Amino acid sequence: MTLDQLPIGKQAKILAVNGQGALRRHLLDMGLTPKITVMVRKVAPMGDPMELHLRGYELTIRKEDARNIVIEEV
């Protein structure tokens, strides 16, 4: 399952961050690292972007980028 498929209000643990080069590095730099618990707070009315809660802060990412993050529901 990938992060873009996680329903609002549900928590999941990040298993892997896929992607190539700068995109992968950017996701990791934002705190989206393996073993971290993340929760979807809300999604924009048109479905993109999505707001996440992780490590005590809010992060907004595009669904296209969220497809590169492999998760398992907690």
C-alpha positions in Angstrom: 0.0 0.0 0.0 1.3 3.5 -0.7 0.7 6.7 1.3 -1.7 8.2 -1.3 -4.1 5.4 -0.5 -4.3 6.0 3.2 -7.7 7.2 4.4 -8.1 10.5 6.4 -7.6 9.9 10.1 -5.7 6.6 9.7 -2.1 6.1 10.9 0.5 4.1 9.1 4.2 3.2 9.4 6.5 4.0 6.6 8.2 0.9 5.2 10.2 2.4 2.3 10.7 5.5 0.3 11.0 4.9 -3.4 11.8 7.3 -6.2 15.0 8.4 -7.9 17.7 11.0 -7.1 16.5 14.4 -6.0 12.9 13.4 -5.4 13.9 10.6 -3.0 16.3 12.9 -1.2 13.7 15.6 -0.9 11.2 13.2 0.7 13.7 11.9 3.2 14.8 15.5 4.1 11.2 16.3 4.9 11.2 13.6 7.5 9.4 10.9 5.6 11.8 8.1 6.6 11.3 4.4 7.2 9.8 3.4 10.6 8.1 6.7 11.2 4.4 6.8 12.0 2.4 9.2 9.8 -1.3 10.2 9.8 -3.4 11.8 7.0 -5.0 14.9 8.6 -6.9 16.2 5.5 -7.0 16.2 1.8 -7.8 19.2 -0.5 -11.2 19.4 -2.0 -10.0 18.3 -5.4 -8.0 15.4 -3.9 -4.5 17.0 -4.1 -2.4 17.9 -2.1 -2.8 16.0 1.2 -1.8 17.2 4.7 0.1 14.7 6.9 1.0 14.8 10.6 4.4 13.3 11.5 7.1 13.9 14.0 5.0 16.6 15.8 4.4 18.8 12.7 2.2 19.1 9.6 3.5 18.4 6.2 1.7 18.9 2.8 2.7 16.8 -0.1 1.3 16.0 -3.6 -0.4 12.7 -4.1 2.1 12.1 -7.0 4.9 12.2 -4.4 2.9 10.2 -1.8 2.8 7.3 -4.3 6.5 6.8 -3.8 6.1 6.0 -0.1 5.3 2.4 0.9 3.4 2.0 4.1 1.6 -0.5 6.4 -1.5 0.5 8.4 -1.0 0.6 12.2 
